[in-house]
């Protein structure tokens, strides 16, 4: 079974609702954008071949985001 990670702290500077490309190890934000394809393209351009893509929550009161 894969490990569960709380990536909430990684999203501290990401606007709510943005598409976020995380590194494959889920340790850092590679890129983000309001548009999904743009977030993925930016991740690929930065050298991340297999980003983990999520959408940042709109709820700023949330305290965790588990993957």
Secondary structure, DSSP 4 states (H G I P E B T S, - for coil): -PPP-B-GGGGTTSPTT-EEEE-TTSSSEEEEESSHHHHHHHHHHTT-TT-EEEE--S-TT----B-
